[in-house]
Amino acid sequence: MTWKALSLGLVLALAACQPEADSPEARAQQRSNSLPSSNGTHNELTLFCDRDLWEGGLGLTLIESLAEPMAGLPQAEPHFDLSRIDQKAVTSLTKRSKSILTLAVIPDSSATLVIRDLWASPQLVIAIIAPSADELEQRVRASLPEVIAKFDEHDSRVLASRIKSTQSAVVPTSLKELGVQKLTLAQGFKTTLNGDGMAVLREDTRKSIQYLLAWEAPWDGEYDPSQALLGDLDSLLNAHFEGLQDGSYLAVEPQIPVIQSYRQQDDRLTYVSRGLFRTQKGFGGGPFLLYSYTDEKNNRVVNLCYLVYGPSMKKRKVMMELETSLQSVILKP
């Protein structure tokens, strides 16, 4: 199949799947019944892009954005794990990739197409087309922030669906006491400390030790609590987490800035903090991810923080899974 035929097929598929009254989710559901399952895990992205385009400068543009190291990890790990395939090498198997970005030069054509569940399900295909290599690179540069956001959202939705079967919908009593009504939590987490408005849960996996630290903090709704909450986190790590060496304890890594942002979740303003912890007076550390959910009705902030210690493992995929867990949280009304 030529790229021109492929682009026409994409346009026809897009048009065929867009009854005016249906949402994209509804259209995808209608198609998915007859489609094979997609291949690939979270943060994997397949590129359909010819070598001449890739080596002509487009490849560097894509690598700089799509494979940029993720913040909040102790070692450099890319945003997406990329694999590139020439258009003539595309097969029915590679078309089943979960996330596909197709790039093509077609005379007198210019378009950006976004299609869900085209060849497999769940799947997101984004096609960027331009009449020349230079115009394609310009179009890709302008589109990349939105493209990355769409693939991130797709990864999050697919991951949330896939991990439901391996995680528990039963909220531990220690977290219910802090007002957590709903949380998708790995079944191996057990409460190891509970009381005084805080709780610690732990899971030991084959390659890592993972903690979920939860606590509530007072808040009057009038100020940004994110910096104070990092101080709370540091104090709780000092007090309740010992290192392997005598006299050692955990602390927020002071030499690397914590990345902070916010989002709306469960109709609540939620502060997000990504950073590293270290062992004071000892060795070892790892990433942490803190979600702080504002609860104006009860004048407080409920905090859930995952910490991962796994010196021999890559952590990007694990942190994505743990973030999906935090994004499932609903507090009691």
VEXVEXPA-101559 format. One record per residue: x, y, z of N, C-alpha, C in turn. Coordinates in pm, whole numbers, plus 50000, padded with zeros to 5 digits. Example, Ala and Ser with C-alpha at 12.3 -4.5 7.8 and 13.67 -1.06 7.14 Angstrom:
513194943150780512304955050780513204967050780;512854977550708513674989450714512905000350787;
This chain:
500854988150000500005000050000500895012450000;500645022049910501415034349909500915043550018;501745053850049501305063450151500075070950104;499975073549971498795080549923497545072249948;497655059449921496505050649947496235049750096;497315049550174497135048850318496435061150371;496865072950324496245085250373494775085850332;494465081650208493075081350165492285071750252;492885060250285492195050850372491925056750508;492875064250559492675070850689491535080750682;491505088750576490425098650562489075091850554;488995081150473487725074050460487305067650591;488285061950662487965055850791487475066250888;488105077850888487685088550978486275093050947;486005095050819484675099650781483625089150812;483955076550789482975065950811482635064250958;483535068451045483335066251188482815078551260;482285088551189481915100951254480455104651234;479495096451279478115101051284478035112851379;477285123151342477315135751414476965134351561;476075125351595475595124551733476515116651824;477525109751766478345100951848479615107851894;480055104352013481345108952063482445100252005;483735104752011484825096051966484855082852041;484545083252171484545070952250483475061252200;482295066452163481225057852115481595051651981;482215059651894482625054351764483675043451780;484615045951870485665035851893485075022951945;484075023952032483455011952088482735003951980;482085010951888481375004251780482324996151692;483515002051665484474995251578485214984051648;485414985351779486304976251850485794961951856;484494960151835483934946651846484524937151741;484924942451625485414933951517486914935151496;487624941751587489054944051570489884934951660;491114931451617492004923751704492534932451817;493074926151919493654933552030494964940151984;495214951952037496444959152002497634953352077;498834956352024500074951752084500804963552148;501614960552249502464970852308501984974952446;502944979252526502634983552660502694998752669;502425004052789502395018452805503755024652775;503715036152717504795045052674505565039752552;505085029252487505665024852361504945031852245;505715036952150505165044352037505835039651908;505025035551811505525030851682505415042151580;506525044551508506555054951405506575048351268;505615051951181505665048251040506275060150968;507585059250938508315070550883509475065350799;509565069850674510635065050586511995069950632;513015062250600514375065250644514855078850593;514535082550468515025095250415514445106950494;513205106150536512635116650619513285116750757;513475105050812514065103750945515475109450949;516295105750850517675110250849517825124450794;516765129850735516825143350682516625154150786;516455150550910516275160451016515035158151099;514055151351042512825148851115513055139751234;513975130251219514255120951328514755128051452;515665137651434516185145151548515095153151616;514225159251536513095166751592512225157651678;511945145651628511075136451701511765131251828;513025127751818513735122451935513825132852046;514095145452009514235155952109512965157652191;511805155452130510525157252201509955144252255;509885134052170509225121652210510075113152303;511405114052290512295106052375512995114652480;512455126352507513035134952611512975127852746;514045128252825514015121552956512895127053045;512255118153116511155122053205511695127853335;511035138353383511415144353511510985135353625;511695136353737511305129053856511785114753863;512745111053778513295097553781514795098253810;515335088553882516755089053919517705086853802;517275079253702518075077353580517285082653461;518005086253356517355091453236516565080253167;515255082153156514395072953084513485081152993;513295076752867512565085052770511075085752797;510475096552752509015098052760508335086452688;508765083652566508245072352489509405063452444;509175050352445510085040952381509695040152234;510585044852146510255046252005510755034451922;509975030651824510415021251721509945026551586;510855027251489510535032951357510465021851252;509495023051163509305013251056509105020650924;509845016750820509595022350686508185018650641;507595027350562506215024950516506075011750442;507095007950364506994995450287507154983250375;507644985250497507824973950589506634971950681;505624980750671504444979550756503694966750722;503354959150826502634946550809501354946850892;500574936550876499344935650955499654934951105;500834929351140501214928751281501604942451334;502424949951260502834963151309501654972851311;500644970551227499444978951231498654976951359;498964966451434498234963951558498884970751679;499914978851657500544986051767499524995051836;499664996051966498695003752046498715018552012;499915024051987500065038351957500915039851832;500385046651731501075048051602501075062651560;502255067551522502385080751461502905078651320;502105082251219502495080551079502815094251020;503915094950944504395107450885504625105250737;504105114250652504215112050508504255125050432;505005124950321505015135950225504135131950107;503075139650080502165136949970501905150149898;502215151149770502005163749697500575168849710;500475181849728499165188749733498285183749848;498915178449954498135173450068498715178950197;497825182350288498245187250419497145184150518;497485176050620496445172050715497075166050839;496325166750949496645159451070495395151651107;495495138351107494345129651131494525122251263;493475121751340493495114751469492375104351466;492745091651474491765080851462491975070651572;490925066851636490975056451739490495043151681;491195032351721490785018851685490635017151534;491705020251461491685018851316491945004551274;493034998551323493414984951285493344975151403;493244980251524493204971851644492534979751754;492334973251868491684979951980492284975252112;492604984352203492534998952189493735004152112;493515014552032494575019751947494335034551920;495445042051910495385055951867496375057651752;495865062151638496685064851521496605079951492;497765086251482497835100251441498675100951315;498115106551209498815107851081499035122751052;500285126251021500625139950985501145139650842;500515147450754500805147350611501095161550566;502095163150476502435176150421502985174250279;502985184950198503405183450058504905182850036;505725186150137507175185350123507785181750257;509065177350251509745173350374509885185150470;510225196950415510365208650502509045212350568;507965212050490506665215450546506195204750646;506575192350620506215181850715506915184150849;508205187550844508925190050969508325201951043;507935212450972507305223951036505975219951100;505215211951027503915207751079504085198751201;505095189951197505355181151310505755189251432;506655198951413507095207351526505905214451590;505025219851508503865227151561502865217751629;502815205251585501815195851635502275187851755;503585187051777504115177651877503535179352018;503395191552071502815192452207501435185952217;500585188452117499255182352119499325167352095;500225163152007500395148851978500835141452105;501805146952176502285140752300501155139852402;500385150552415499265150552511498245139852477;497975138052347496985127952306497495113852333;498765111252303499305097752330499405095352482;499735105552560499755104052706498365100552758;497365107652710495995104952754495565090952713;495935086852592495615073352544496295062852631;497585064752661498295055352749497615054252884;497205065652938496585065753071495275057953070;494455060052968493175053052960493365038052942;494275034252852494515020052828495085013452952;496025020253018496645014653137495625012853248;494755022753267493735021653371492835009653347;492505007053221491654995753188492364982453210;493644981953174494374969253182494684965053325;494964974753413495394971053547494234968253642;493014970853598491884968153687491814953553728;492214944753637492094930453666493134925653767;494204933453787495264929353880495284937754007;494374947154018494364955754136493024954754208;493054958354332491884956754417491034969354419;489724967454417488804978654430488414981054576;488924972654666488604973954809489604983654872;489114994654926489985004554987490344999955128;491634999155163492014995055299491415004255404;491124998555521490535006255630491395018255667;492715016655663493625027555698493445039755608;493065037355482492825048455390491405053655398;490455044755427489075049155449489005059055565;489805056755667489815065655782490305079655747;491015080855636491475093955589490515100055487;489405093155461488405098655371488495093955228;489325083755199489435078555063488275068955038;487415072454944486255064154913486555054154803;487405058154706487715049354593489185050754559;489835039454533491245039154492491535025554430;492085025554310492555013154248493965010554299;494114999954378495364997454449495844983354421;497134981754397497694968354376497384959554496;497034947154470496544938254576497604935054681;498884936854647499934933354741500194943554850;499594955354843499834965654944499144962055075;499924962555183499414959855318499764971555409;498844974755500499094985655594500114981355698;501164989455713502214986555812502224996655926;501555008055907501475018356011500195026055992;499495028756102498205035556092497935043156220;497555055856206497185063556323497635078056313;497015086756394497365100956400497265107656263;496195104356190495965111056063496915107255953;497545095555963498455091055857498475076055850;498965070855738499075056355720500215053355625;500815041655642501865036855551501475022955505;501475020855373501235007755315502475003755236;502714990655226503924985855160503604973755074;504304973054959504254961154874505684957654832;506054945054846507344940154799507134932454670;507794936954561507734929954434509074923154409;509194916554296510404909054267511624918254257;511424930654208512554939654187512484952554268;511454954354348511314967254415510574966054547;510734976454628509894978754745509124991554719;507804991054731506965002554703506175006154828;506115019054857505365023954971504275033454923;503175033554995502145043754979501995050655114;502405063155118502325071355239501115080655226;500235080355324499015088555319498895096655447;498505109055433498255117355552497345128955516;496735134955618495915146755599496585158655665;496365170455607496945182755659495885193655661;495865202255762494875213155765495105223155652;494015229155606494105238855497492865247755502;493095260955495491975270255503491465274655367;492045269255260491585272555127492085285755073;492945292555146493355306055108494765306955052;495515296255053496895296855007497275283954935;498365284754860498895273154790499645264554891;499155252454918499775244255022500935235554974;501285236154846502185226154789503565226154855;504125237754884505455238054946505405232755089;504375236655163504245231655300504065216455302;503385211155203503165196655198504455189155170;505365195155093506675188955074507445188655206;507275199055289507885198855422507295187855508;505965186055499505325174955571505875161555526;506005159855394506525147355340507915144555394;508765154655393510125152955441510125148855588;509285155355669509225152055812508735137855835;507735133555758507205120055773508235109555731;508975112455625510035103155583511105102055690;511495113555747512495113455854512055104955972;510765106156007510275100056130509915085256116;509465081155998508855067855987509535058355888;510595062855820511235054355721512735053455751;513155041855794514575039655824515285033955702;516565037555687517395031555584517975018355630;518735012055542519334999155576520515000655672;521175012155672522325014355758521865019855894;522585016455998522245021156132522205036456136;521115041656193520975056156207520565063456082;520325056355972519945062955847518425064355838;517975073755756516545076255739516325082655602;515075082655559514755088055427514425102955437;514645110055326514365124255317514145128055172;513435138955149513305144355014514695148854967;515075144954845516375148654789516445163954774;517355170654846517395185254842518125191154722;518915183054652519755188354545519055189054410;517915182354397517185181954269515805187854290;515435198254215514125204654234512965195054213;511965196454297510715188854281509875195754174;509345187854081508485193153974507055193254026;506425205054026505065206254079504115211753973;502905206753976501855211153885500525209153956;499435211553886498125208853945497155204253837;496085197853880495075192653790493735192553862;492665191553785491325189753841491025174853844;490655169853960490325155753974489195154354073;488165146954034487005145054121486455158754164;486465168254069486015182054095486775188754208;488005184754227488855190654330490165195354267;490675206454317492005210554279492995200954344;493855195154263494805185154310496215189354273;497095190054372498485193754349499305181054326;500195181554226501015170054189502485173854207;503225165454279504655167854302505435155354264;506475157354180507335146354136508775149454177;509395140154244510765142654286511455129854327;512555131454399513365120154443513525120554594;513645108654653514005107654794515385101254803;516065103454914517385097654935517495092655078;518505084555103518775079655238519845088455301;519465095555406520425103555482521235094355573;522555096855578523485088755657523525074255609;523255072555480523285059055422523285059755271;522825049155207522845048155062521465043955012;521135048554892519885044354830518895055854816;517945053854727516915063854703516045059454588;515235068754540514335065554430513355076854406;512385074754317511405085054286510205084754381;509585096454397508285096954466507305104754379;506035101754398504955108854329503875111754431;503615124654452502675129254554501485136054489;500285131154518499035137754479498395143154607;498075156054607497475162654724496105167854684;495055161654740493675164354701493065174254800;492655185954751492055195854840490645191554879;490305194155004488995190555059488485202755136;487925212455062487515225055123486415223155227;485535213655204484435211355298484965208155436;486055200755444486615196655573487905204155608;488195215055534489345223655563490645215755573;490895207755471492095199355477492565195655337;493745189755330494285183655209494605169155241;494125159855158494435145755174495575142455076;496645136655128497855134255050498125119255036;498385115054913498805101354886500105101954807;501135095154857502465095954797503045081954779;503355078354655504055065854628505565068354627;506295058954686507755058954683508215045354632;509215045254544509675032754483511175031454505;511575020354567512985017054580513245004554499;513995005954392514304994654305515554997754227;516734996654288517985001254225518324994154095;517814982254071518204974753951517174975653839;516134983553855515054983653757514834997553699;514314997753575513815010153519512475013353585;512175026153598511025029853681509935037453606;510145040753480509165048553406507805041853404;507755029053364506485022253352505815020453489;506615017253591506055015753726505425028653774;506115039853751505575052653795504305056353719;504215052353592502975054453517501835046553579;502105034153619501065025953680500615031853814;501575036653893501235042354022500485055554005;500825063253903500075075653879498645072653838;498445061953761497085057953726496295054753852;496945048453949496295045754076495875058754144;496765068454150496445081154217495355088854142;495295087054012494255093853934492885087353949;492845075754014491555069154037490905073354169;491595081454247491135084554383489875093254380;488925089454463487745097554492487615098354643;487465110554696487285112454838485815111854876;485555108755001484185109055051483635123155040;482375124754997481805138154983481655145055118;
